[in-house]
Amino acid sequence: MPQTADPRARIEERARNKFEAKRTELAQATLHTLAELGYARTSLREIAQNSEYSHGVLHYYFTDKLDLITHAVRQYEAICVTRYDEVVANAVDATGLYADFEAKYFATLAADAGIHRLWYDLRNQALFDGSFRDDVLEIEERREYMIWRVVARYCELRGTTSSLDKPSAYILLDGIFQRALLHHLAGNTTEVDAAHRQLHAAFALLDCPTPQ
């Protein structure tokens, strides 16, 4: 007969799961507050003052603001990195894939501007603070794969191969996005419109004929 699990171990596991579930709930609930305040201007007390949760509750579940911000961004990125999967899965030709990708690319630029700003803020802070650098690098790698799935499928549908490798393709498309985000936040609509042309040019650069 299989050995019965230790009741105390089951209780401890349930407690850990409940604790982590509450951390996730709090991180998601305070994400937009974090996005508004940014990394440098944020403390657990300030987050509490701008949310429905007390400072004591936040401090119980998170060691400090870094713990909360990292957890919140990881939760968001878990959804973010699958944003274009439907575009890739439903694509039947390269033209349609690009059109759907471009639409989502600029839709999230506007709809989730604050969250994206928080991500870039955290990524920049990782240049100075090594305590969460590994988390940032892990998220960055997942974002690379997100973009690469689009690029690889686009080239496959065109019967070509990408002229750039995965990291280079990501740097190119993410760079256009980050610049467009800055201009969006500044209200420079002309530059945001220019980003559409830049994205189109980037895909033209990526498109390399397959050797015969």
Secondary structure, DSSP 8 states (H G I E B T S, - for coil): ------HHHHHHHHHHHHHHHHHHHHHHHTHHHHHHH-STT--HHHHHHTSSS-HHHHHHH-SSHHHHHHHHHHHHHHHHTTTTHHHHHH-SSHHHHHHHHHHHHHHHHHHTHHHHHHHHHHHHHTTT-GGGHHHHHHHHHHHHHHHHHHHHHHHHHHTEEESS-HHHHHHHHHHHHHHHHHHHHHT-HHHHHHHHHHHHHHHHHHEEE---
